[in-house]
Amino acid sequence: MKETPQAQYRQRTQWNVRNADGTLILTLTGQLTGGALFTRQCAERIGRPYLHVVSDDEWRDKIKVFLEKHSIRILNVAGPRASIAPGIEQFVQEVLGKVKAIA
């Protein structure tokens, strides 16, 4: 772990995307906003693989394929904070449990 020179989340987000093998963006709806949207933009700009999954789609199979296809060893996980997306914690815990089982 290395602290970014700037305290702004944008630099931290860029570094997290850059330093990971891939990024998983978790949301409760299909719309990306704020930091989650910026995360996707960073991944697209530097050509890093990313996957956006929502709590109501077939995320289990999508994540398994994503992790295997891109040989993900270091996974960056992004999404909205709980104050913006109440209930996201349960979805994140479920997804991370699945990722752990796959790895």
C-alpha positions in Angstrom: 0.0 0.0 0.0 1.3 3.5 -0.9 -0.3 6.8 0.0 -1.1 9.1 -2.8 0.6 12.6 -2.8 -2.8 14.3 -3.1 -5.7 13.8 -0.7 -8.3 13.9 -3.5 -10.2 10.7 -4.3 -9.6 11.1 -8.0 -5.9 10.4 -7.7 -6.5 7.5 -5.4 -9.1 6.1 -7.8 -6.7 6.5 -10.8 -3.9 4.7 -8.9 -6.2 1.9 -7.7 -7.4 1.2 -11.3 -3.8 1.4 -12.6 -2.3 -0.9 -10.0 -5.0 -3.6 -10.2 -5.4 -6.3 -12.8 -9.0 -5.4 -13.1 -11.8 -3.4 -11.5 -15.2 -4.6 -10.3 -17.8 -1.8 -9.9 -20.7 -2.8 -7.8 -24.0 -0.8 -7.7 -27.6 -1.4 -6.8 -28.8 0.1 -10.1 -27.5 0.2 -13.6 -26.6 3.9 -13.5 -23.0 4.9 -12.7 -22.5 8.3 -11.1 -19.8 10.2 -9.1 -16.8 8.1 -8.1 -18.1 4.9 -9.7 -18.5 6.6 -13.0 -15.0 8.1 -12.7 -13.6 4.7 -11.9 -15.1 3.3 -15.1 -13.7 6.2 -17.1 -10.2 5.7 -15.6 -10.3 2.0 -16.6 -11.4 2.8 -20.1 -8.8 5.6 -20.5 -5.9 3.4 -19.5 -7.2 0.2 -21.0 -7.7 -1.8 -17.8 -10.5 -4.4 -17.7 -13.5 -3.6 -15.6 -16.9 -5.1 -14.9 -19.9 -3.3 -13.7 -22.5 -5.5 -12.0 -25.8 -4.6 -10.3 -27.6 -6.5 -7.6 -30.4 -7.6 -9.8 -28.6 -9.1 -12.7 -26.7 -12.4 -13.3 -23.6 -11.1 -11.5 -22.3 -14.4 -10.2 -21.6 -15.9 -13.7 -20.4 -12.5 -15.0 -17.8 -12.2 -12.2 -16.5 -15.7 -12.6 -16.0 -15.2 -16.4 -14.4 -11.8 -15.8 -11.9 -13.1 -13.2 -10.9 -16.1 -15.3 -10.8 -14.2 -18.6 -8.4 -11.5 -17.3 -6.4 -13.7 -14.9 -7.2 -11.3 -12.1 -4.8 -11.5 -9.1 -5.3 -7.9 -7.8 -8.9 -6.8 -7.9 -9.9 -3.2 -7.4 -13.5 -3.0 -6.0 -15.4 0.3 -6.5 -18.9 1.6 -6.1 -21.0 4.2 -4.2 -20.8 4.7 -0.5 -23.5 3.6 1.8 -24.8 7.1 2.4 -25.6 7.4 -1.3 -26.7 3.8 -1.8 -28.3 2.4 1.3 -28.1 -1.3 1.4 -25.0 -1.6 -0.7 -23.1 -3.2 2.1 -25.0 -6.5 2.0 -24.5 -6.7 -1.8 -20.8 -6.0 -1.5 -20.4 -8.7 1.2 -22.2 -11.2 -0.9 -20.1 -10.4 -4.0 -16.8 -10.5 -2.1 -17.8 -13.9 -0.6 -18.3 -15.2 -4.1 -15.0 -13.7 -5.3 -13.2 -15.3 -2.4 -14.8 -18.7 -3.3 -13.7 -18.4 -6.9 -10.1 -17.4 -6.1 
